Amino acid sequence: MAHQITLEQARMLKKMSRKEAAERIGVSQNTILNWETGKSYPSVFYIPAILKTYELQSINDLLFILPEN
């Protein structure tokens, strides 16, 4: 199994601000924050842009954070 990283880790590895990531993916900075904290999850529509922005091969490279109850 390949090593998985969170969306925040992927962004940080690219030395990218939330603002820059949001602009490249086509969402708001708040949306990036919500994805990174598990408050919401990206729509399938955004997966290709996320993979391209963070230079990932597959969605399987990502580990999504589950919200705390």
MMTF fields as JSON, N, C-alpha, C and O atoms, coordinates in Angstrom:
{
  "mmtfVersion": "1.0.0",
  "mmtfProducer": "UNKNOWN",
  "numBonds": 275,
  "numAtoms": 276,
  "numGroups": 69,
  "numChains": 1,
  "numModels": 1,
  "chainsPerModel": [1],
  "groupsPerChain": [69],
  "chainIdList": ["A"],
  "bondAtomList": [4, 2, 8, 6, 12, 10, 16, 14, 20, 18, 24, 22, 28, 26, 32, 30, 36, 34, 40, 38, 44, 42, 48, 46, 52, 50, 56, 54, 60, 58, 64, 62, 68, 66, 72, 70, 76, 74, 80, 78, 84, 82, 88, 86, 92, 90, 96, 94, 100, 98, 104, 102, 108, 106, 112, 110, 116, 114, 120, 118, 124, 122, 128, 126, 132, 130, 136, 134, 140, 138, 144, 142, 148, 146, 152, 150, 156, 154, 160, 158, 164, 162, 168, 166, 172, 170, 176, 174, 180, 178, 184, 182, 188, 186, 192, 190, 196, 194, 200, 198, 204, 202, 208, 206, 212, 210, 216, 214, 220, 218, 224, 222, 228, 226, 232, 230, 236, 234, 240, 238, 244, 242, 248, 246, 252, 250, 256, 254, 260, 258, 264, 262, 268, 266, 272, 270],
  "bondOrderList": [1, 1, 1, 1, 1, 1, 1, 1, 1, 1, 1, 1, 1, 1, 1, 1, 1, 1, 1, 1, 1, 1, 1, 1, 1, 1, 1, 1, 1, 1, 1, 1, 1, 1, 1, 1, 1, 1, 1, 1, 1, 1, 1, 1, 1, 1, 1, 1, 1, 1, 1, 1, 1, 1, 1, 1, 1, 1, 1, 1, 1, 1, 1, 1, 1, 1, 1, 1],
  "groupList": [{"groupName": "MET", "atomNameList": ["N", "CA", "C", "O"], "elementList": ["N", "C", "C", "O"], "formalChargeList": [0, 0, 0, 0], "bondAtomList": [1, 0, 2, 1, 3, 2], "bondOrderList": [1, 1, 2], "singleLetterCode": "M", "chemCompType": "L-PEPTIDE LINKING"}, {"groupName": "ALA", "atomNameList": ["N", "CA", "C", "O"], "elementList": ["N", "C", "C", "O"], "formalChargeList": [0, 0, 0, 0], "bondAtomList": [1, 0, 2, 1, 3, 2], "bondOrderList": [1, 1, 2], "singleLetterCode": "A", "chemCompType": "L-PEPTIDE LINKING"}, {"groupName": "HIS", "atomNameList": ["N", "CA", "C", "O"], "elementList": ["N", "C", "C", "O"], "formalChargeList": [0, 0, 0, 0], "bondAtomList": [1, 0, 2, 1, 3, 2], "bondOrderList": [1, 1, 2], "singleLetterCode": "H", "chemCompType": "L-PEPTIDE LINKING"}, {"groupName": "GLN", "atomNameList": ["N", "CA", "C", "O"], "elementList": ["N", "C", "C", "O"], "formalChargeList": [0, 0, 0, 0], "bondAtomList": [1, 0, 2, 1, 3, 2], "bondOrderList": [1, 1, 2], "singleLetterCode": "Q", "chemCompType": "L-PEPTIDE LINKING"}, {"groupName": "ILE", "atomNameList": ["N", "CA", "C", "O"], "elementList": ["N", "C", "C", "O"], "formalChargeList": [0, 0, 0, 0], "bondAtomList": [1, 0, 2, 1, 3, 2], "bondOrderList": [1, 1, 2], "singleLetterCode": "I", "chemCompType": "L-PEPTIDE LINKING"}, {"groupName": "THR", "atomNameList": ["N", "CA", "C", "O"], "elementList": ["N", "C", "C", "O"], "formalChargeList": [0, 0, 0, 0], "bondAtomList": [1, 0, 2, 1, 3, 2], "bondOrderList": [1, 1, 2], "singleLetterCode": "T", "chemCompType": "L-PEPTIDE LINKING"}, {"groupName": "LEU", "atomNameList": ["N", "CA", "C", "O"], "elementList": ["N", "C", "C", "O"], "formalChargeList": [0, 0, 0, 0], "bondAtomList": [1, 0, 2, 1, 3, 2], "bondOrderList": [1, 1, 2], "singleLetterCode": "L", "chemCompType": "L-PEPTIDE LINKING"}, {"groupName": "GLU", "atomNameList": ["N", "CA", "C", "O"], "elementList": ["N", "C", "C", "O"], "formalChargeList": [0, 0, 0, 0], "bondAtomList": [1, 0, 2, 1, 3, 2], "bondOrderList": [1, 1, 2], "singleLetterCode": "E", "chemCompType": "L-PEPTIDE LINKING"}, {"groupName": "ARG", "atomNameList": ["N", "CA", "C", "O"], "elementList": ["N", "C", "C", "O"], "formalChargeList": [0, 0, 0, 0], "bondAtomList": [1, 0, 2, 1, 3, 2], "bondOrderList": [1, 1, 2], "singleLetterCode": "R", "chemCompType": "L-PEPTIDE LINKING"}, {"groupName": "LYS", "atomNameList": ["N", "CA", "C", "O"], "elementList": ["N", "C", "C", "O"], "formalChargeList": [0, 0, 0, 0], "bondAtomList": [1, 0, 2, 1, 3, 2], "bondOrderList": [1, 1, 2], "singleLetterCode": "K", "chemCompType": "L-PEPTIDE LINKING"}, {"groupName": "SER", "atomNameList": ["N", "CA", "C", "O"], "elementList": ["N", "C", "C", "O"], "formalChargeList": [0, 0, 0, 0], "bondAtomList": [1, 0, 2, 1, 3, 2], "bondOrderList": [1, 1, 2], "singleLetterCode": "S", "chemCompType": "L-PEPTIDE LINKING"}, {"groupName": "GLY", "atomNameList": ["N", "CA", "C", "O"], "elementList": ["N", "C", "C", "O"], "formalChargeList": [0, 0, 0, 0], "bondAtomList": [1, 0, 2, 1, 3, 2], "bondOrderList": [1, 1, 2], "singleLetterCode": "G", "chemCompType": "PEPTIDE LINKING"}, {"groupName": "VAL", "atomNameList": ["N", "CA", "C", "O"], "elementList": ["N", "C", "C", "O"], "formalChargeList": [0, 0, 0, 0], "bondAtomList": [1, 0, 2, 1, 3, 2], "bondOrderList": [1, 1, 2], "singleLetterCode": "V", "chemCompType": "L-PEPTIDE LINKING"}, {"groupName": "ASN", "atomNameList": ["N", "CA", "C", "O"], "elementList": ["N", "C", "C", "O"], "formalChargeList": [0, 0, 0, 0], "bondAtomList": [1, 0, 2, 1, 3, 2], "bondOrderList": [1, 1, 2], "singleLetterCode": "N", "chemCompType": "L-PEPTIDE LINKING"}, {"groupName": "TRP", "atomNameList": ["N", "CA", "C", "O"], "elementList": ["N", "C", "C", "O"], "formalChargeList": [0, 0, 0, 0], "bondAtomList": [1, 0, 2, 1, 3, 2], "bondOrderList": [1, 1, 2], "singleLetterCode": "W", "chemCompType": "L-PEPTIDE LINKING"}, {"groupName": "TYR", "atomNameList": ["N", "CA", "C", "O"], "elementList": ["N", "C", "C", "O"], "formalChargeList": [0, 0, 0, 0], "bondAtomList": [1, 0, 2, 1, 3, 2], "bondOrderList": [1, 1, 2], "singleLetterCode": "Y", "chemCompType": "L-PEPTIDE LINKING"}, {"groupName": "PRO", "atomNameList": ["N", "CA", "C", "O"], "elementList": ["N", "C", "C", "O"], "formalChargeList": [0, 0, 0, 0], "bondAtomList": [1, 0, 2, 1, 3, 2], "bondOrderList": [1, 1, 2], "singleLetterCode": "P", "chemCompType": "L-PEPTIDE LINKING"}, {"groupName": "PHE", "atomNameList": ["N", "CA", "C", "O"], "elementList": ["N", "C", "C", "O"], "formalChargeList": [0, 0, 0, 0], "bondAtomList": [1, 0, 2, 1, 3, 2], "bondOrderList": [1, 1, 2], "singleLetterCode": "F", "chemCompType": "L-PEPTIDE LINKING"}, {"groupName": "ASP", "atomNameList": ["N", "CA", "C", "O"], "elementList": ["N", "C", "C", "O"], "formalChargeList": [0, 0, 0, 0], "bondAtomList": [1, 0, 2, 1, 3, 2], "bondOrderList": [1, 1, 2], "singleLetterCode": "D", "chemCompType": "L-PEPTIDE LINKING"}],
  "groupTypeList": [0, 1, 2, 3, 4, 5, 6, 7, 3, 1, 8, 0, 6, 9, 9, 0, 10, 8, 9, 7, 1, 1, 7, 8, 4, 11, 12, 10, 3, 13, 5, 4, 6, 13, 14, 7, 5, 11, 9, 10, 15, 16, 10, 12, 17, 15, 4, 16, 1, 4, 6, 9, 5, 15, 7, 6, 3, 10, 4, 13, 18, 6, 6, 17, 4, 6, 16, 7, 13],
  "groupIdList": [1, 2, 3, 4, 5, 6, 7, 8, 9, 10, 11, 12, 13, 14, 15, 16, 17, 18, 19, 20, 21, 22, 23, 24, 25, 26, 27, 28, 29, 30, 31, 32, 33, 34, 35, 36, 37, 38, 39, 40, 41, 42, 43, 44, 45, 46, 47, 48, 49, 50, 51, 52, 53, 54, 55, 56, 57, 58, 59, 60, 61, 62, 63, 64, 65, 66, 67, 68, 69],
  "secStructList": [7, 7, 7, 7, 5, 7, 2, 2, 2, 2, 2, 2, 2, 6, 6, 7, 7, 2, 2, 2, 2, 2, 2, 2, 2, 6, 1, 7, 2, 2, 2, 2, 2, 2, 2, 2, 2, 6, 1, 1, 7, 7, 7, 4, 4, 4, 2, 2, 2, 2, 2, 2, 2, 6, 6, 7, 1, 7, 4, 4, 4, 5, 7, 7, 7, 7, 7, 7, 7],
  "xCoordList": [0.84, 0.0, 0.88, 1.857, 0.545, 1.312, 1.089, 0.08, 2.043, 1.944, 0.852, 0.811, -0.027, -1.097, -0.794, -0.194, -1.219, -1.053, -2.384, -3.261, -2.525, -3.742, -3.657, -2.587, -4.782, -4.798, -3.882, -3.181, -3.885, -3.014, -1.541, -0.741, -1.185, 0.198, 0.598, 1.712, -0.304, -0.02, 0.23, 1.151, -0.6, -0.436, 0.875, 1.589, 1.191, 2.407, 3.659, 4.653, 3.614, 4.748, 5.039, 6.184, 4.009, 4.166, 4.459, 4.571, 4.584, 4.86, 3.855, 4.213, 2.595, 1.516, 0.611, 0.298, 0.197, -0.762, -2.157, -2.389, -3.073, -4.458, -5.022, -5.78, -4.631, -5.11, -4.662, -5.465, -3.393, -2.874, -3.538, -3.922, -3.673, -4.331, -5.77, -6.234, -6.473, -7.867, -7.987, -8.885, -7.079, -7.113, -6.851, -7.511, -5.909, -5.578, -6.696, -6.959, -7.35, -8.403, -9.746, -10.595, -9.937, -11.183, -12.227, -13.426, -11.762, -12.666, -12.198, -11.186, -12.933, -12.541, -11.498, -11.334, -10.801, -9.846, -10.557, -10.004, -11.779, -12.553, -12.874, -12.89, -13.125, -13.381, -12.149, -12.263, -10.967, -9.72, -9.582, -9.259, -9.825, -9.753, -10.729, -10.362, -11.955, -12.954, -12.544, -12.755, -11.965, -11.483, -10.345, -10.288, -9.441, -8.272, -8.627, -7.934, -9.686, -10.081, -11.176, -11.565, -11.67, -12.696, -14.103, -15.019, -14.291, -15.638, -16.485, -17.713, -15.812, -16.476, -15.454, -14.265, -15.923, -15.054, -15.206, -16.272, -14.157, -14.252, -15.217, -15.285, -15.942, -16.796, -15.905, -14.76, -16.427, -15.7, -15.27, -14.242, -16.032, -15.734, -14.346, -13.666, -13.917, -12.654, -11.447, -10.311, -11.67, -10.558, -9.464, -8.288, -9.799, -8.72, -7.874, -6.651, -8.512, -7.777, -6.917, -5.812, -7.412, -6.639, -5.405, -4.3, -5.594, -4.468, -3.423, -2.223, -3.867, -2.945, -2.219, -1.004, -2.95, -2.368, -1.299, -0.234, -1.583, -0.653, 0.274, 1.052, 0.18, 1.02, 0.963, 1.987, -0.269, -0.507, -0.962, -1.582, -0.657, -0.993, -2.445, -3.068, -2.974, -4.281, -4.935, -4.253, -6.242, -6.96, -6.57, -6.706, -6.094, -5.654, -4.44, -4.111, -3.77, -2.631, -3.074, -2.267, -4.361, -4.872, -5.553, -6.212, -5.378, -6.032, -6.956, -6.493, -8.26, -9.22, -9.459, -9.608, -9.494, -9.711, -11.201, -12.019, -11.541, -12.947, -13.293, -12.488, -14.487, -14.863, -15.047, -15.482, -14.71, -14.91, -16.368, -16.996, -16.908, -18.319, -18.48, -19.598],
  "yCoordList": [-1.185, 0.0, 1.241, 1.311, 2.206, 3.442, 4.303, 4.182, 5.159, 6.097, 7.114, 7.683, 7.346, 8.319, 9.58, 9.524, 10.716, 11.993, 12.724, 12.459, 13.639, 14.445, 15.578, 15.864, 16.208, 17.348, 18.458, 19.092, 18.692, 19.736, 19.372, 20.226, 18.132, 17.703, 17.845, 18.274, 17.488, 17.607, 19.069, 19.381, 19.963, 21.399, 21.915, 22.672, 21.511, 21.975, 21.461, 22.179, 20.241, 19.703, 20.53, 20.605, 21.145, 22.0, 23.449, 24.324, 23.698, 25.049, 26.066, 27.143, 25.671, 26.438, 26.975, 26.256, 28.21, 28.764, 28.228, 27.694, 28.379, 27.983, 28.824, 28.335, 30.109, 31.0, 30.509, 30.442, 30.168, 29.697, 28.38, 28.209, 27.457, 26.181, 26.416, 25.808, 27.3, 27.597, 28.158, 27.777, 29.063, 29.65, 28.597, 28.592, 27.723, 26.688, 25.66, 25.174, 25.334, 24.307, 24.908, 24.208, 26.208, 26.874, 26.894, 26.826, 26.99, 27.057, 28.19, 28.835, 28.428, 29.465, 28.925, 27.716, 29.856, 29.462, 28.716, 27.782, 29.133, 28.488, 27.036, 26.159, 26.797, 25.43, 24.561, 23.424, 25.09, 24.352, 24.025, 22.892, 25.004, 24.792, 23.697, 22.813, 23.746, 22.737, 21.34, 20.367, 21.233, 19.931, 19.43, 18.249, 20.329, 19.935, 19.525, 18.705, 20.084, 19.781, 18.719, 18.323, 18.262, 17.224, 17.743, 16.959, 19.072, 19.625, 19.36, 19.304, 19.198, 18.804, 18.086, 18.053, 17.519, 16.746, 17.261, 17.75, 17.156, 17.636, 16.793, 15.57, 17.477, 16.811, 16.076, 16.465, 15.036, 14.283, 15.229, 15.002, 16.261, 17.258, 17.882, 18.198, 18.064, 18.743, 17.808, 18.278, 16.524, 15.577, 15.755, 15.791, 15.867, 16.059, 17.311, 17.27, 18.414, 19.654, 19.502, 20.041, 18.777, 18.535, 17.705, 18.027, 16.645, 15.78, 16.549, 16.39, 17.373, 18.166, 19.207, 19.365, 19.907, 20.959, 20.408, 21.006, 19.272, 18.694, 17.644, 16.997, 17.484, 16.546, 15.129, 14.503, 14.651, 13.307, 12.414, 12.889, 11.139, 10.194, 9.714, 9.459, 9.595, 8.975, 9.495, 9.937, 9.44, 9.799, 8.856, 9.204, 7.678, 6.724, 7.223, 6.684, 8.255, 8.847, 9.721, 10.075, 10.069, 10.976, 10.233, 9.211, 10.766, 10.261, 11.373, 12.457, 11.108, 12.118, 12.035, 10.948, 13.183, 13.259, 13.126, 13.807, 12.249, 12.087, 13.095, 13.34, 13.679, 14.638, 13.966, 12.818, 14.696, 14.163, 14.337, 15.327, 13.38, 13.467, 14.305, 14.481],
  "zCoordList": [0.0, 0.0, 0.0, 0.745, -0.818, -0.912, 0.328, 1.022, 0.577, 1.694, 1.4, 0.309, 2.356, 2.178, 2.976, 4.049, 2.436, 3.123, 3.138, 2.316, 4.074, 4.145, 3.124, 2.588, 2.866, 1.958, 2.463, 1.674, 3.756, 4.309, 4.103, 3.721, 4.349, 4.139, 2.673, 2.37, 1.769, 0.337, -0.028, -0.783, 0.515, 0.246, 0.823, 0.165, 2.041, 2.692, 1.967, 1.87, 1.467, 0.715, -0.532, -0.979, -1.09, -2.27, -1.874, -2.733, -0.552, -0.046, -0.604, -1.079, -0.523, -1.1, 0.006, 0.955, -0.109, 0.846, 0.515, -0.57, 1.462, 1.179, 0.038, -0.8, 0.025, -1.032, -2.399, -3.329, -2.529, -3.81, -4.216, -5.373, -3.273, -3.568, -4.013, -4.978, -3.309, -3.641, -5.058, -5.809, -5.418, -6.755, -7.826, -8.865, -7.584, -8.578, -8.734, -9.834, -7.612, -7.641, -8.063, -8.616, -7.801, -8.186, -7.095, -7.367, -5.834, -4.685, -3.766, -4.039, -2.682, -1.724, -0.737, -0.581, -0.078, 0.955, 2.084, 2.665, 2.389, 3.439, 3.073, 3.936, 1.8, 1.336, 1.548, 2.007, 1.217, 1.44, 2.923, 3.281, 3.786, 5.238, 5.668, 6.444, 5.177, 5.547, 5.093, 5.817, 3.91, 3.433, 4.307, 4.649, 4.665, 5.452, 6.878, 7.48, 7.411, 8.786, 8.878, 9.977, 7.74, 7.746, 7.967, 8.212, 7.883, 8.037, 6.801, 6.872, 5.671, 4.433, 3.565, 3.883, 2.477, 1.593, 0.168, -0.204, -0.624, -2.003, -2.836, -2.707, -3.673, -4.647, -5.645, -5.87, -6.224, -7.245, -8.373, -9.012, -8.614, -9.636, -9.429, -10.405, -8.166, -7.862, -7.772, -7.697, -7.78, -7.604, -8.665, -8.303, -9.961, -10.944, -10.668, -10.805, -10.283, -9.99, -8.738, -8.677, -7.746, -6.525, -6.853, -6.416, -7.618, -7.977, -8.787, -8.56, -9.72, -10.536, -9.679, -9.793, -8.835, -8.002, -7.075, -6.916, -6.468, -5.496, -6.116, -5.414, -7.44, -8.189, -7.609, -7.333, -7.437, -6.929, -8.081, -9.032, -7.995, -9.054, -8.989, -10.02, -7.778, -7.596, -6.324, -5.399, -6.286, -5.062, -3.92, -2.747, -4.266, -3.248, -2.474, -1.417, -2.998, -2.297, -1.13, -0.271, -1.103, -0.075, 1.066, 0.87, 2.232, 3.434, 3.918, 4.271, 3.935, 4.355, 5.854, 6.412, 6.491, 7.933, 8.206, 7.588, 9.133, 9.515, 10.605, 11.503, 10.529, 11.561, 12.91, 12.993, 13.963, 15.315, 15.692, 15.32, 16.428, 16.847, 18.068, 18.552]
}
